[in-house]
Amino acid sequence: MPRSAPQAVSSRAVNSTSLVVSWQPPATTSRWVTGYRVIVSPARLDATAAEVPPSVPIETVVPAEDSDSGLDARRTTVVIGELDKFTPYMIAVAAFSARGTGPYSDAIVVQTDEDGMRMRVTQANICSGEPAHAHGYSK
């Protein structure tokens, strides 16, 4: 069983219903870590790690090895979807092995985005006066 928690847990909104969560393996990791448990639960923006979320958390299990890549890659990132829009979530991560789950990391709080389009303006041409063609017709 892992003896320490994953480190450097971070998260950001991907969109209005998804968060990407990343972390580093525990400092005292062993080759016996077989995966990670990621707990995501609705929270208040002013929540602290000491507060227990009032609702049932979403638990996602992430295998430590990525069999799709063909490499012995350590997976330390996951996208959590189907969340509520514009809602803060408390997130904590624990490593586990065949012997059990280690301690959870300190919790962080991150919020999903508001629903709507994100638009980036790279260039705008502003003209003054009457348009040469109103609604596609010449004056």
Backbone as numpy.savetxt, mean C-alpha at the origin, in Angstrom:
# Nx Ny Nz CAx CAy CAz Cx Cy Cz
10.52 -19.73 14.21 9.67 -18.55 14.21 10.57 -17.31 14.21
10.28 -16.34 13.34 11.08 -15.11 13.29 11.04 -14.39 14.65
12.19 -13.86 15.05 12.28 -13.23 16.38 12.13 -11.72 16.35
12.18 -11.11 15.15 12.01 -9.67 15.06 11.04 -9.34 13.93
10.55 -8.12 13.97 9.54 -7.66 13.00 10.21 -7.15 11.72
9.47 -7.18 10.61 9.97 -6.53 9.40 10.24 -5.04 9.67
11.15 -4.47 8.89 11.57 -3.09 9.11 11.16 -2.21 7.93
11.23 -0.90 8.15 11.01 0.11 7.10 9.70 -0.13 6.35
8.63 -0.38 7.06 7.32 -0.57 6.42 6.86 0.78 5.86
6.44 0.77 4.60 5.94 2.00 3.98 4.78 1.63 3.07
3.99 2.64 2.74 2.85 2.41 1.87 2.48 3.71 1.18
1.81 3.58 0.04 1.28 4.74 -0.67 0.05 4.29 -1.44
-0.80 5.25 -1.73 -2.01 4.96 -2.51 -1.64 4.73 -3.97
-2.20 3.70 -4.55 -2.06 3.44 -5.98 -3.20 4.15 -6.71
-4.38 4.09 -6.11 -5.56 4.76 -6.63 -6.57 4.88 -5.49
-7.83 5.07 -5.81 -8.82 5.30 -4.75 -9.21 4.04 -3.99
-8.83 2.86 -4.47 -9.21 1.63 -3.78 -8.04 0.67 -3.55
-6.80 1.11 -3.79 -5.65 0.22 -3.64 -4.47 0.93 -2.98
-3.72 0.15 -2.20 -2.49 0.63 -1.58 -1.37 -0.34 -1.92
-0.16 0.16 -2.13 1.01 -0.70 -2.26 1.76 -0.61 -0.93
2.12 -1.78 -0.40 2.82 -1.87 0.88 4.18 -2.50 0.62
5.24 -1.89 1.19 6.60 -2.41 1.04 7.26 -2.49 2.42
8.24 -3.37 2.56 8.97 -3.53 3.82 10.30 -4.19 3.55
11.15 -4.19 4.56 12.43 -4.89 4.52 12.33 -6.09 5.46
13.05 -7.18 5.16 12.99 -8.36 6.03 13.44 -8.01 7.46
13.06 -8.83 8.42 13.50 -8.60 9.81 15.02 -8.59 9.90
15.54 -7.83 10.86 16.99 -7.72 11.05 17.60 -9.08 11.39
16.88 -9.86 12.15 17.38 -11.19 12.54 16.69 -12.26 11.73
16.58 -12.02 10.44 15.89 -12.97 9.56 16.69 -14.26 9.44
15.98 -15.28 9.13 16.65 -16.56 8.87 16.17 -17.08 7.53
16.84 -18.07 7.05 16.43 -18.64 5.77 15.11 -19.40 5.89
14.60 -19.50 7.11 13.37 -20.25 7.33 12.12 -19.38 7.21
12.27 -18.08 6.95 11.08 -17.23 6.74 10.42 -17.69 5.45
9.14 -18.05 5.56 8.43 -18.57 4.39 7.42 -17.57 3.83
7.20 -16.46 4.55 6.28 -15.46 4.03 6.03 -14.35 5.03
5.10 -13.50 4.67 4.76 -12.33 5.50 3.25 -12.22 5.62
2.79 -11.75 6.75 1.38 -11.45 6.97 1.26 -9.92 7.00
0.39 -9.39 6.14 0.16 -7.95 6.07 -1.25 -7.70 6.56
-1.37 -6.94 7.64 -2.66 -6.61 8.24 -3.04 -5.19 7.83
-4.23 -5.03 7.26 -4.73 -3.73 6.83 -6.11 -3.54 7.47
-6.28 -2.43 8.20 -7.54 -2.19 8.87 -7.89 -0.71 8.82
-9.17 -0.37 8.61 -9.55 1.05 8.61 -9.13 1.72 9.92
-8.69 2.96 9.84 -8.18 3.67 11.01 -8.53 5.15 10.91
-8.24 5.87 11.97 -8.35 7.33 11.93 -7.00 7.89 11.49
-7.00 9.04 10.83 -5.75 9.65 10.39 -4.83 9.98 11.56
-5.41 10.25 12.73 -4.59 10.58 13.90 -4.29 9.35 14.75
-4.51 8.14 14.19 -4.29 6.90 14.94 -2.80 6.68 15.18
-2.51 5.99 16.26 -1.12 5.63 16.57 -1.00 4.11 16.59
0.21 3.63 16.63 0.45 2.19 16.63 -0.14 1.51 17.86
-0.32 2.24 18.95 -0.83 1.65 20.19 -2.35 1.45 20.16
-3.04 2.08 19.21 -4.49 1.96 19.16 -4.90 0.72 18.37
-5.90 0.05 18.87 -6.40 -1.14 18.20 -7.54 -0.72 17.26
-7.46 -1.06 15.97 -8.53 -0.70 15.05 -9.86 -1.33 15.48
-10.98 -0.63 15.31 -12.26 -1.14 15.76 -12.88 -2.21 14.87
-12.39 -2.37 13.65 -13.01 -3.32 12.74 -12.11 -4.53 12.50
-12.65 -5.53 11.86 -11.90 -6.74 11.55 -10.89 -6.41 10.45
-9.61 -6.72 10.66 -8.60 -6.38 9.64 -8.64 -7.33 8.45
-8.08 -6.84 7.36 -7.87 -7.65 6.16 -6.46 -8.23 6.32
-6.33 -9.54 6.20 -5.00 -10.15 6.28 -4.63 -10.70 4.92
-3.45 -10.33 4.45 -2.93 -10.83 3.19 -1.66 -11.60 3.47
-1.54 -12.81 2.95 -0.35 -13.63 3.13 0.48 -13.53 1.86
1.75 -13.16 2.03 2.66 -12.97 0.90 3.79 -14.00 1.00
3.88 -14.96 0.07 4.99 -15.92 0.11 6.33 -15.19 -0.04
7.35 -15.66 0.65 8.67 -15.01 0.58 9.33 -15.21 -0.77
9.05 -16.32 -1.43 9.66 -16.58 -2.73 8.66 -16.30 -3.83
9.14 -15.71 -4.90 8.29 -15.40 -6.06 8.52 -16.47 -7.11
7.63 -17.46 -7.15 7.82 -18.58 -8.07 7.63 -18.16 -9.53
6.93 -17.05 -9.78 6.70 -16.60 -11.16 7.98 -16.10 -11.82
8.92 -15.56 -11.03 10.13 -14.98 -11.62 11.17 -16.03 -11.97
11.05 -17.23 -11.37 12.06 -18.26 -11.61 13.31 -18.03 -10.79
13.34 -16.97 -9.99 14.49 -16.67 -9.15 14.12 -16.87 -7.69
15.10 -16.98 -6.83 14.83 -17.05 -5.40 14.70 -15.63 -4.86
13.74 -14.91 -5.38 13.56 -13.51 -5.00 12.77 -13.42 -3.71
13.13 -12.51 -2.84 12.40 -12.27 -1.60 11.36 -11.22 -1.87
10.10 -11.58 -1.76 9.00 -10.64 -2.01 8.77 -9.79 -0.77
8.90 -8.51 -0.93 8.67 -7.58 0.17 7.78 -6.42 -0.25
6.91 -6.67 -1.21 5.95 -5.67 -1.70 4.67 -6.39 -2.08
3.53 -5.75 -1.77 2.24 -6.30 -2.17 1.27 -5.15 -2.42
0.35 -5.33 -3.36 -0.71 -4.36 -3.60 -1.99 -4.92 -2.98
-2.60 -4.13 -2.12 -3.86 -4.51 -1.47 -4.97 -3.73 -2.17
-5.94 -4.43 -2.73 -7.02 -3.78 -3.46 -8.37 -3.96 -2.80
-9.39 -3.47 -3.47 -10.78 -3.54 -3.02 -10.99 -2.86 -1.66
-10.29 -1.74 -1.46 -10.44 -0.96 -0.23 -11.46 0.15 -0.45
-11.86 0.79 0.63 -12.80 1.91 0.52 -12.08 3.15 0.03
-12.79 3.96 -0.73 -12.21 5.18 -1.29 -11.99 6.22 -0.20
-10.88 6.97 -0.34 -10.55 8.11 0.52 -10.69 7.76 2.00
-10.08 6.61 2.37 -10.18 6.08 3.73 -8.78 5.82 4.28
-8.50 6.22 5.52 -7.21 5.90 6.14 -7.19 4.44 6.60
-6.05 3.79 6.42 -5.86 2.40 6.85 -4.62 2.28 7.70
-4.69 1.44 8.74 -3.55 1.10 9.56 -2.96 -0.19 8.99
-1.62 -0.23 8.85 -0.94 -1.36 8.23 0.20 -1.82 9.12
0.32 -3.15 9.30 1.44 -3.75 10.03 1.83 -5.04 9.30
3.10 -5.43 9.42 3.63 -6.60 8.70 4.39 -7.49 9.68
4.21 -8.81 9.55 4.95 -9.79 10.35 5.50 -10.87 9.43
6.67 -11.40 9.76 7.24 -12.53 9.03 6.76 -13.81 9.70
6.66 -14.89 8.91 6.30 -16.17 9.52 7.13 -17.29 8.93
7.15 -18.40 9.65 7.83 -19.61 9.20 6.93 -20.79 9.56
7.42 -22.00 9.33 6.65 -23.20 9.67 6.40 -23.28 11.17
7.22 -22.61 11.96 7.08 -22.66 13.42 6.18 -21.58 14.01
5.70 -20.64 13.18 4.80 -19.61 13.68 5.09 -18.23 13.14
4.29 -17.27 13.61 4.40 -15.89 13.17 5.20 -15.08 14.19
6.12 -14.27 13.68 6.92 -13.41 14.54 6.14 -12.15 14.92
6.81 -11.20 15.57 6.14 -9.97 15.99 5.80 -9.08 14.79
4.74 -8.30 14.97 4.33 -7.35 13.94 5.16 -6.08 14.03
5.34 -5.44 12.89 6.03 -4.15 12.83 5.19 -3.08 13.52
5.79 -1.94 13.79 5.00 -0.80 14.22 4.03 -0.49 13.10
2.82 -0.11 13.46 1.80 0.19 12.45 2.04 1.56 11.85
1.67 1.69 10.58 1.67 2.98 9.91 0.25 3.25 9.45
-0.06 4.50 9.17 -1.38 4.87 8.67 -1.21 5.56 7.32
-1.96 5.09 6.33 -1.93 5.68 4.99 -3.36 5.72 4.46
-3.65 6.66 3.60 -5.01 6.87 3.11 -5.10 6.59 1.61
-6.19 5.93 1.20 -6.44 5.75 -0.23 -6.80 7.11 -0.83
-6.66 7.21 -2.15 -6.95 8.47 -2.84 -8.45 8.75 -2.90
-8.76 10.01 -3.17 -10.14 10.37 -3.49 -10.45 9.79 -4.86
-11.72 9.53 -5.12 -12.10 9.02 -6.43 -12.09 10.19 -7.41
-11.67 9.93 -8.61 -11.64 10.98 -9.61 -10.42 10.85 -10.48
-10.38 11.66 -11.51 -9.26 11.61 -12.44 -8.08 12.40 -11.90
-6.92 11.88 -12.15 -5.70 12.63 -11.90 -5.28 13.16 -13.25
-5.05 14.46 -13.33 -4.67 15.04 -14.61 -3.43 15.89 -14.40
-2.47 15.71 -15.25 -1.26 16.50 -15.18 -1.20 17.38 -16.41
-1.14 18.67 -16.21 -1.05 19.62 -17.32 0.42 19.87 -17.59
0.84 19.58 -18.81 2.24 19.80 -19.16 2.43 21.09 -19.95
1.39 21.51 -20.67 1.50 22.75 -21.44 0.09 23.29 -21.67
-0.04 24.58 -21.54 -1.34 25.22 -21.80 -1.11 26.46 -22.64
-1.92 26.63 -23.67 -1.87 27.83 -24.50 -3.08 28.69 -24.14
-2.82 29.87 -23.64 -3.90 30.76 -23.24 -3.94 31.92 -24.21
-5.12 32.17 -24.79 -5.30 33.26 -25.74 -6.38 34.20 -25.21
-6.27 35.45 -25.54 -7.32 36.38 -25.14 -8.11 36.78 -26.38
-9.32 37.26 -26.17 -10.16 37.68 -27.30 -11.12 36.61 -27.71
-11.85 36.86 -28.78 -12.86 35.95 -29.30 -12.19 34.82 -30.08
-12.75 33.63 -29.99 -12.19 32.53 -30.79 -12.48 32.76 -32.26
-11.59 32.29 -33.11 -11.78 32.43 -34.57 -12.96 31.59 -35.03
-13.17 30.46 -34.42 -14.27 29.57 -34.78 -15.04 29.21 -33.53
-16.30 29.60 -33.48 -17.15 29.26 -32.33 -17.88 27.97 -32.62
-17.68 26.97 -31.80 -18.35 25.67 -31.93 -18.12 25.05 -33.30
-16.94 25.26 -33.88 -16.61 24.66 -35.14 -17.08 25.41 -36.37
-17.75 26.53 -36.19 -18.24 27.31 -37.34 -17.48 28.62 -37.42
-17.18 29.07 -38.64 -16.51 30.36 -38.84 -17.52 31.48 -38.62
-17.03 32.60 -38.08 -17.90 33.77 -37.89 -17.98 34.56 -39.16
